[in-house]
Every structure is written in C-alpha cells, then in structure tokens.
C-alpha cells in the first residue's frame, strides 16, 4: 500500500488502474501515442481517486516545450553582471520566456551546484556568465553536467567563458588591453601601474597580458612590481592603491582590470589628496554605468554588455544553436576626464 503521508506517484496510479506505467504516463501526459479509451478512463479515475497531479514542467521539457531560461552569474550587485542579466531578461521576455537566476559569488563549487539545480528544474537553456578560474578544478564535473543537460535536449550558452566547449558570446580581453594601453601611451603616459585583480581569474589575467603587450609595443615598461594583485571589486581597487602608496611606488597612470576597481582607486586617490588626472591618470575596463558618473568620468574599454546578454539569450532559444556556435563582440576604447587629453 502507498504511504498515505507521501504524495501519490505515477506508479501508484498505474497499479490502481491495472495498467502499465507507460500506459499511465501516455494517458496523463498527452503523448502522441494513442491509449485505448477504456484504459484512459481507468487511469484518469485512478489519478482522481489518489489525488495525483502531473509534473507539468518536466512533461513540457520531455515534449520539447520547456519555456524557462536559467541564468548563472557571479554577482548581481556588480554592474557588469547586472547589465548582462538585463540583456538576457529582455531577449527572453521578447520570446515569452521567464528567467530564473542563480548567483555563484565567484565560487566554482556554487556554480556546479547551481547547474545541478537548474537541470532538475528542466529549463530550455542554461546561460553561464562570468570568468573561469585557473586552475579550474570543477571544470570536469561541470562539463559532465552540461553535456548531460544537452543530451536531453537543453542548450547551454556561456558569456565570456572561452574555456568551455559550449556555444558562447565573448570578448577579446587581451586585444582590448592592448588597445587601451596603446591609447594611453599615446596620451604620454610612461609609468603605468596595473591593478590586476585576482591572478586566478582568467578575465583578469587576459587583460593584464594585453596591457603588458600593448605598453611594450609602445615602448613603455611595465615592471612586475607595478602589477598589483587584489580583489576584483571596489574594495579591491581601493586596497590595491593604498598598497601602492604605502610602498612609495611612483606611477603616472593606474589601470584597473575592471571599472568597479577603478572607481575604488579614484576613492583612495581622492582620500590621499592626489589629483586625477593632474598627478595620475586612472582607467578601467567594461564601461559599466557608474563609470560615466564617477568624478572624474572614467576612461575605460566599452563592452556591449547588454547586447552580449541579448545575444546569449537569442542563441539559447534558437534550435539551430550548437556547442560550436561562436559570437565575438567588438570592444571600444573610451577616453574620458580621468586621463589627460
């Protein structure tokens, strides 16, 4: 006898109706395969007697009609991810889809957990937004989860994660760094320092590599003691500047590997009474909305973040998308009042 405290299962319905599990499933779940009328009536009567209700989301997925999108981001309070999420939600909404969101706090184990949770919800697609770490200790387990999801008909799209063999929308961070360094060297900067963020983050490493290459091509030295690791947020930028000042290291330019770090750097310089751009220039990456309202307005590399989110959602909802699909979006150097003209 079924446990009266537990919800009835499809197996309970099949047993009550005296039919096979497959017949009960077809009778209740709208299968294209016909069920004899007598069997259908018995199954429906058994379901009503037992109080059985079908799992509509799972059935929709099994019939190719799943509607939701699951978005995984590192930190929704970061304007970078807020802009990406805005684009994903707008494109999904235009297609009549709902977006569920999970936040990793930049923890690989949390990302893996969220993907596992997403698979249980049976969305039509999973979108992963955020930088991978090096070494990437959860990559194998994550790929197993994503491949299993794709094998059941789901689609996976990554934004800015070039190390995963899934469809993706990305930017060339190293090339952006070279372009920014060249533009700043052309403004006469000769003693740059870089607020490099965490060395294990791929996006931070690629941007630092690009900056180093761009300055070298312009004949500007970037010695190792002027590359300072730190947090990938506003507090990290502030702390990195304080460390530079405490070390007595002189620079005429600070380049942070994202805008929120650069905004933190502006705060630390203002607190120390150091004028920007009079004594030192400051630049960042991403062109998030707060960078335009900073005092002074921040020089940066513009990434079309909302467009990236929109394109990722469009790929996720397009049946023609395959794991080999690639979209690379262009970036643009934007020089504002935080660097000399």
N, C-alpha and C positions, 0 to 999 in steps of 0.2 A: 504494500500500500504506500502511496506517496506520502511524504511528511506533510501534515496539514499546515505546519508553520512555514513551509517553503513554497515559493511561487510555482505553479504547475509548469511543466516543460512540454515541449512538443512530443517527447517520448510518452509522457502521461496521456496526452490527447490520443496518440496513435493506439496505445494499449486500450484505452477506454472505448475507442471506436472500432477496435478489432481490425485495424488496417496496418500496413507497413509504415515505417517512419517516412519513407519517400512519398508515399501517397498522402499522408497527413500534411507534409510540407507543401506539396503541389496544390492541395485543396485550399490551404490557408494563405499561401504566399503569392498567388496569382501567376503560377507558372504557365508557360505557353503550352505545356504538355497537358492533354485532356485527362480529367479524372471522371470516372463513372458517376452519374448523378446520385446514385444510391450511396456511394462511398463519400461523396462530397457532403451530402446531407448528414451522414453519421458523424463525420469529422467536425462539422460546424456545430452539431448538437453537443458533441463531447467537449469542444472548446468552451461553449457557453456554460455547460454544467460545471466544468472545472474552473471557470474564470480565467482561462488562458488568453493572453493578448500577445500579438506578434511583435517582433523587434523590427519596427519599420526602418530605422536607419540601416541595419545590417541587410535587410531584404533589398533596400534601394541600391546598396552597393553591389550586392550579388547580381542584381539585374541591370547593372551599368547605369544606375540613375542616382548615384550618390551626389550630393549637392554641396557639401561643405568644403572649405579650404582650411588647412591647419598651418598657421604661420609660427615659426620658431625664431625669436630674436634674442639678442644678448641682453639688451637693457632698454626698455621702452622709455625711460626718462632721458636717455641720450637722444639729442635732436637728430642724429644720424639715423637711428632706427625708427624714430617717430616718423620721419619723412618717408622712409621705405614702407613702413606699415600703412601710412596714409595712401600711398600709391597702390599697394596690394588691395586694400579695402575698397578703394574707388573702382578699380577694374573688376573686382569680384562682384560688387554691388551692381555694376552696369550689366553683369551677366546673371543677375538674380541669385547670387550665392552669398552665403554667410561665411564669415571668417572667425575662427577660433584662434586664440593666440597663447603661446607659452613662452616664458622668459627664462633664459638659462643662467643669467648673472655671470656669463662667460665661464661657466663650469662645464667641462666636457661630459662629466657623468650626468649632470642635469639635462644636457642636450639629448643624450642617449635615452634617458628616462622619458623625456617628453615625446620623442619619436615613437617609443613603445606605446605610450598612452594614446598618441594620435592614431596608430594602427588599430587600436581597439575601438576608436570612435568611427572608423571607416570613412574618412573624408575622401573626396575625389582626388585631392592632391595635398602634398606636404611641401611647404616652401621654407627653406633654411636660409636665414640671413645672419651673417656675422663671420668674423675671421676665424680660421682654424689655428690651432696651436702647433708648435714644433718643439719636441716630438709629439705626434698625435696618437696618444696611447689608446684612445677609444675608437679610432678610425675603423678598425676591422669589425668590431661589433656593430658600429653604426651602419657600415655598408651592408652587413647581413640583414639588418632591419629594413633598410631602404630597398634592397633587392627583393626581399620577401613582399614588401608592400607593392612594388612594381609588378611582381609576378601575379598578384591578384587583381591587376588592372588599374592600380593607382599610378599617379605621376608624381615625380619629385623634381623640384627646381631649386637650385641654390643661387643666392645672390652673393657674389664676391667670394665664393669658395672654390677656387680653381683646382684644389687637390682632390675633389670628389668627382667620380665618373658619372655625373648626372647632368641633366640639362641645366644650363646656368646663364645668368646675366652677370657680367663682370666689368671691371675697370682695369686698366693697366697702371697699377700703382707705381711701379718703378719708372715707367715713362713719364708719369705725372711729376714724380720727384725730380727727374732730370730737367723737365720743362720749367718747374718752379725755380730750381737752382740757377738755371741759365738766365731767367728773367731777373732774379735778384742780383746776380753777379753783374748783369748789365746796368743795374742801378748803382753800381760802385761798391757793393759790399765785399769785403775781403777777409773778415774774421768771423765766419759764421759758427754758431753752436747749434746743436740739434737736440731737442727734447724727444728722445727716441721711443718712449713708451716701454712696455714690457718686451724683452727680446724674444720671448717665445711666441708672440703673436705674429702671424705671417704678414698681415697687412702692415704692421709697424716695421718689420724687417725689410719688406719690399720698398717701402717709402724711404727708409734710411739709405738703402742701397742706391736708389735712384738719385737721391740728393747728393750722395758722395760722388756718384759718377758725373752728375751734372756740374758740380763745383769743380771737379778735377778737369773736365773738358774745358771749363772757363779759366783754368789756371789758378784756381782758388783752393788753398789747402783746408782740409777738414780733419785735423788730427783726432786720434781716438779719445783724448782727454776732453774734447769738446762735444762728444756724443754721450749724452746722459740718459741712462735708463730710468724709468719711473712709471707711475700709474697712468692708465690710458683714459684719464678723466680730468676734470677741472682741478681737483686737489693734487693730482699727479703733476700737472703742469706747474702749479704754484710751488710745490715742494722741490721740483727739479730746478727752478730758477733760484730758489733760496740756497740750494746746494751749490750751484754755480757761483753765486755771490759770496757764500762763505768760503769757497776755495780761492777767491780772489781772481778768478779766471776772467780775462777781458775778452769781450766779443762786441762786434758792431751789429750783429744780427742773431736773432733766435728764431729757429724754425721748429715748430711742434708738428708731430705727425698726425694730429687732428685738431680741429678748431676749438674743441672744448678745453684741451690742454693749453692752447694758445691764449684763450681767454683767461685761464688761471695764471698764465705767465704775465699777462697785462696787469692783473691784480697785484701780483708780487712786485713787479717793477714800480707800479704806482705807489705801493706801500713803502718801497725803498727810496722814493723820490727820484727815480730815474725816468727821464722824459722819453716818450715814444712818439715819433721816430727820431727826435733830436739826438739823443745819445745812442739809442739802439733801435733797430727795426724788429718787428715781430710778424711772423706769418704762420699759417696753418694749412690744413687740408680739409676739404669736404664742402665748404660754403654752406654750412647749416645756418638757419635763420638768425640765431643770436650773433653770428659773426658780423652781420651788417649793422647791428645796433651797438656793437662794442664801442668803447671810447679809448682810442680812435678806432674807426671801422677797420676790420681785419683784412689784410691781404691773404689770399688763400688759393686753393685749387678747387674750382667748381665741379662737383659731381652731380649729375642729374638724378638725384636720389628718388624723387617721387616717380620720375619716368622709369627708373630701374624697378621699383615696386610694381608699377603698372605692367611693365613688360613681363616680369616674372609671373604675375597672376595670369596674364594672357597666355603665356606658354603653358602654365599649369592646367589651364582649362581647354587647351587645344589638343584634340585627339591626334593630330599629326606630330606633336612633340615627341621626341625620342631622347634617350640619355645622351646622344651625341649632339643635340641641339645647342648651339652657342650664340650668344648675343654679346658683343663687346660695345660698350657705350663710350663715347668720346668725353674727355675732360677738358677744362679750360682754366688757364691761369688768370686770376683776377687780382690786380694790384690796387690797394686802397690806401687810406691815410696812415696805416700802421707801418708803412715802409716809405722811404724817401722817394720823391718823384724825380 
